[in-house]
Amino acid sequence: MAQFRIDGFTVIIGGTGGIGKETGFTFAESGVKGILFADVDGVASANVAEESKQIATNSKYKALSTKIDIADAQSVQEMVDLAVKEFGRIDYCINAAGVDVAEYIPATETSEVDYDRVMDINAKGAFLVGRAVAKIMKEQDPISITLPRHGARNLGRGSIVNVASAMSYGVVPAKLPYATSKHALLGITRALAMDLKGFGIRVNQVSPIWVKTPMFEEECRRVPSMPEVVNKIVPTQRAVAPDEVASAIQYLCGPSAVFVNGSGLLLDAGLLLGPTFA
């Protein structure tokens, strides 16, 4: 279906994690011309980039990889420079980098060190990436797509999607730095969207509840009752699958979402609506 195909060049930060990797594979399968996988683990980035070539449907698909420190402005700029050098433009930027707290402890016992670490990666990193990528997008020509039944549609100069969490809207105990960073990420997403909408650049975020990733596996290790909790309180009785998050990201970047800007697409099966009485 034309409205669900992605064309152009993509940068994925956190490209080796559960969501980032699956998003890269989804985009490669959807027809993108190229993807730059960026991650703190350079070797893993290279491996994922190579693996994506087996899934790509575009005959001219180009996969690149690089190591990045998302909390360092120079490292972020070097990643952007590489993308522009190799691709000529950046049509989609997916920021899937993120970390959890070191310990699940009350706010009164939370250390400044861990607070700063989580905020640097989850919030400051999103600001640095959004700022650097937006400067490139503002200067590039808009792109359009021709839909078989609807004709030409202007897609603008680019789309940025931040991977956040349902904790942009709610909180759980013992995770103050993480909850704070995700609330901040929603603010960064909306502020970027406000400043960039006049240039034809859209900025959105996906906000899922628990996702079946290594981070969730670690949470289950720390809190053995977590699978039972998820089964009990989530209407679908399971965590979100990475491909479901990737599909939401694909939608936000595609032709069907031209009017979606500054949103935080919540993937929670209705959990945050409140308790179910049945």
N, C-alpha and C positions, 0 to 999 in steps of 0.2 A: 504494500500500500504506500503510495507516494508520500502521504502526509506523515508517515512514520519512518521514512528513510532519512538518514543524516549524511549530508555531503559537506566536504570541507576538511579543515585541519584542526586537530584537537590536542590540547595539553591536559594531562591528568596527573595531579599531584597526589601522592599517596597511592600511586598506581599499582603497588604490589599487595595492598590490603584486600580484604574480602570484597568491599564495595568498589574500590578503585579498579581492581583487576577485572571484576565482572563487568563494570561499566566500559572498560577498554574493549573487552571481548564483544560486548553488545554493540558498541559503536563500529568496531571492525566488521562485524557481521552485517551492520546496517548500511555500509557503503562509504565510510569516510575515506578520504584520500591519504590521511596519515595521522599517526598518534605519537606524541612524545610522552613516554612514561617517566615520571620523575618521583623519586622516593629517597628517603634517608639511606636505604640499602641499595647501593648502585648495582651490585651483582644481581640482586633479585629483580631490579628494574630491567636489566638487560635480558634476563631469562623470560620475563613476562612479555617483553616486546617481541622477542623471537617467537614465542608461543602464539602471539596474536596473528602472526603471518599465516598460520594454518587455518584461521577462522575468517580472515578478511575476504570480502566479496568484490572489492574494487581491484581490478587487475593492476592498477598503478599504486596500490597501497604501499606506504612507507612507514616503517616502525623505527622509532628512535628511543633511546633511554639516557638518563642522566641521574646523577646523585644530587640531592638538594637538602639544604637546611632551611626549612620554610620560615624559621624565625630570624634568618639573617638576610638583610636586604640585598647584599651583594650576591649571595647565592641565588636568590630569587631572580635577580636581574640577569644573571648568567644563564639561567634556564630559559628565560624569555628571549634573550639574544640568540640562543641556540635554535629555538623554535622558529624565529623569524629568519635566521640564516638558512635553515634547511627547508622550511615550508613557504616562506614569503609572507605569511599572515597567520593569525590565530583566529579561528572562527568560533571555537568552543573551548572553554576552560572549566575543568571540573576539579574543584578542590576537595579531595576526599581524605586529606591528612587529618589525623586527630589522635589524641592520647587520653587515657583515663587517669584518675588519681592514683597515687602510689599506694595509698591505704584507704580503706573505708573507715573513716573516723569522724567523730562529731566536729562541727565547725570550731568549737573552742579549743580543739587539739590540732587543728590543721596548721601545717608549717607554711611560712612565707615562701620557702624554697619550692615546695610542691605547687603552691598557688601560682607562683611566677612561671614555673615550667609548663603547667597546663595552659595558662593564659597565653604564654608566648607562642605555643604551637597552635592551639585551637582558635584563638582570637587574633593576636597580632599577626600570625602567619597569613590568615585570610585577608587582612588589611594589606599586607605587603604584596601578596599575589594579585589581589584585585586592582591595586593601584598600578602595578607594573604592567599587567595585561591590558588594562583599560587604556593606557597611553598608546599602546599599539593599535587596539581596536578603533580608537577615535580617528586615527589617520588612514585607515584602510577603507576601500570602497565597499559599499553595501553589496550584499549578494541577494539573488532572488531565485525562486524555483518555479517551474511551470507545472501546475497540477493538471492532470488529464481532464478533469471535469470542471475545474474552477479557474484555469488560466494562470497567469503570472502572479506571484505573491512575493513582496519585498520582505526579506527576513532580517534586514538591518545589518549592522556592522559586527555583531557578535553576541554570544550568550555566555554568561558566567553562572555556574551553579555551585553553591557551597553545600557540602554534606554536613548537616547539623544533627539534630536529635530532637525527639519529642520533649527533651528537657530544655528546649528553647521556650517552652510554654509551661512546664511544670517542673517539680523537683522530687527527688527521693532523699531519704536520710543519708548522711555521712559522705556526701559527694559535693561539697560546696564549690571547690574550684571548677569541677566539670560543669555543674549546673550554671555557674556564673559565666563560664566561657561560652556556653551554648546560647545563653540569653544575649551575650555580647555579639555573637555571630549573627543572630537575627537582626540586631541593630546595624551591624556592618553591611549585611545584605541589603537592607532597606535604604540605608544612607547612600550606598553605591548606586542602587537603582535610581534614586532620586536625582543624583548628580549626573548620571549617564544617560537617562532616558531621552534627552534631547539629541543625543548623538546616534540613536538607534541601537543602543546596547542594552540588553536585558540582563538583570541580575536576580536570581532566585535561589531558593535553597530547598532541599528535601529534609524532612524532619521525622525520621522513623523512630519507633520504639526499639526494643531489643532486636538486633539483627544477627543472624547466624554467621558470625565472624570470629576470628581468634580473640578479639576483645571480649566477646560474649562468652566464649569458652573459658577465658580467664576469670570472668565474673562468676561463672558457675563453679569454678574451682575454689574461689574465695568464699562463695556463698552456696553451699551444696543444695540448699532448698530452692535456688533460683528457678530451675526448670519447672518445679511444681508451682511456684508463684506465677510464672508466666502462663502456664496452662490454666490456672485458676482465674486470673484477672483479665487476660486478653480474650476478647470475644472469639477470635479464631483459634484459640487454645494452642498457639505456637508463636515462635519468633518470626520476624520477617526474613524471607530468603534474599540473599544479595542480588539475585536477578530481578526481584521485584523492585528494589531500590534503583537498580540500573535502568529499568524500564521507565520509572518515574523521571529520572534524569534525562533519558532519551526524549520523553514527551516534552519536557521543559525546553529542550534545545531545538525541537522540531517545528515544522511549519504550522502545526495545530496550536502552538502556544504563543503565537506572535503577540497576543493581548495579555499574556501572563507576565507580570513584571513586579518585582518587589515582594513576591509571595514566599511563604514558608510552607510548602506542601506537606501536610501532616499525614504520615503513614502509621496509623495507630489502631485501625479497625474500630474506631469509635471509643477507645479506652478513655480518652480525656474528656469525653462528654459527661462522665460521671458514673457512679455505680449502677449495676443492673439489678433490678429487683424481680426475680423470677423464681 
